[in-house]
Amino acid sequence: MKMVTPIVIIQKHLMKYFLAILLLNLSLAAQSQTGLQPGTSVPVNDQIKEDSIPLSQYADAYAVVAGGSKGIGYGIAEALARRKYNLVLIARHMDSLVAAKNKLESHYGVHVEILQHDLSKKESAVEIAQWCTERNLKLKMLCNVAGFGGSKDYLTLSLDSLHYMVNLNIESCMALSLTLLPLLEKNAPSYIMNVASMAGFAPIPIKNMYSATKSAVVFFSYSLRYQLKDRGIGVSVLCPGPVYTKPEIEIETKKKLGFLGKLMAMKPGREGEVAVKKTLKGKLMIIPGTWNRVMSWVVRFLPRRWVTAIYYNLGT
Ligand SMILES: NC(=O)c1ccc[n+]([C@@H]2O[C@H](COP(=O)([O-])OP(=O)(O)OC[C@H]3O[C@@H](n4cnc5c(N)ncnc54)[C@H](OP(=O)(O)O)[C@@H]3O)[C@@H](O)[C@H]2O)c1
């Protein structure tokens, strides 16, 4: 019979502790999101150098940022404006769209158009593409950012809210990519950046719908990249860990994870900068933050049944 020594017991407990912290981090990535107001200063890591970008290359280029008025979308829009891309920002609320436009135009001297749409609505993708095509926009990048998560999910959400989540998280991303494809192809080389989440790497029972919709975005992006590879359109998928797009996420991350949470969490401006930089470099999977990359690698490596069971037992 095999002896169970105290060292083996300690090792087992350490492993459990490590996995618990790991999965807690990933579930935080699935928390509800509201955004950083454009008036807030967005710190960007000094290590990222802007001087290697030939600005003239982008002088009349446009990028569409669906969900670009706040949070990560605003961070992405700002990173693009820094590179002299003109922008089309899409969101539901006019006040934050106007605030984002004013700030980006005055800080970066780019032209910003704003379109008020609910992206969960079927007609939005067609109307947006029509608007861009009529103006013969030199479209170089489409960023599908808007998404819906939250503390409630399957079993506790109404059927309407479940439809809304699927329509916004999956359908709008797929529909906009398709309706804007002709313009992206015409202006190739061009890029599509889809925003998923680290929550898309594993089933999370308490966030069933959110993790399922985000995994759909990951799979869709992988396949689309190969479907478009001969058309000069790069496809990337951004999988953020916890991003401080509202004070609650910051407070909860610090409270639950302490120092490790601090290591993993990102600010929207930094997230957007890394996302744009790597998309332009043609990277497929983008996971900003070293700790987030390590964690996501472990979760993807472990058997899916184990990860699901651990998430279930954690109840987070
Ligand atoms: N924050 C995180 O920790 C985190 C982690 C992993 C993944 N993500 C993903 O990253 C993306 C952005 O998250 P975030 O935290 O930056 O969100 P956010 O701060 O709430 O910003 C969302 C943006 O999308 C717009 N938007 C939301 N619903 C929309 C709709 N139905 N139609 C049109 N525009 C809509 C919002 O403007 P309006 O409200 O005016 O419409 C806003 O511009 C989401 O897909 C989210 O799932 C976030």
The ligand as an ORCA input file, in Angstrom:
! r2SCAN-3c Opt
* xyz 0 1
  N     -14.355     44.609    -17.926
  C     -13.927     43.372    -17.814
  O     -13.430     42.961    -16.755
  C     -14.023     42.436    -18.997
  C     -13.363     41.210    -18.905
  C     -13.428     40.323    -19.965
  C     -14.141     40.657    -21.117
  N     -14.785     41.860    -21.197
  C     -15.527     42.149    -22.445
  O     -15.066     43.375    -22.976
  C     -16.126     44.060    -23.632
  C     -16.233     45.472    -23.084
  O     -16.404     45.411    -21.688
  P     -16.352     46.740    -20.815
  O     -16.141     46.334    -19.409
  O     -15.405     47.709    -21.418
  O     -17.864     47.254    -20.999
  P     -18.475     48.710    -20.750
  O     -17.535     49.511    -19.944
  O     -19.832     48.468    -20.218
  O     -18.578     49.358    -22.201
  C     -19.359     48.751    -23.136
  C     -19.423     49.605    -24.393
  O     -20.324     48.973    -25.304
  C     -21.493     49.797    -25.485
  N     -22.647     48.935    -25.501
  C     -23.088     48.101    -24.535
  N     -24.208     47.484    -24.928
  C     -24.478     47.914    -26.190
  C     -25.515     47.661    -27.130
  N     -26.517     46.823    -26.862
  N     -25.482     48.293    -28.325
  C     -24.499     49.169    -28.608
  N     -23.493     49.455    -27.762
  C     -23.492     48.841    -26.556
  C     -21.485     50.762    -24.284
  O     -22.167     51.977    -24.562
  P     -23.744     52.143    -24.224
  O     -23.948     51.610    -22.844
  O     -24.002     53.602    -24.363
  O     -24.463     51.352    -25.250
  C     -19.985     50.985    -24.137
  O     -19.526     51.862    -25.126
  C     -17.372     43.203    -23.427
  O     -17.583     42.406    -24.548
  C     -17.018     42.346    -22.228
  O     -17.726     41.144    -22.214
  C     -14.738     42.751    -20.165
*
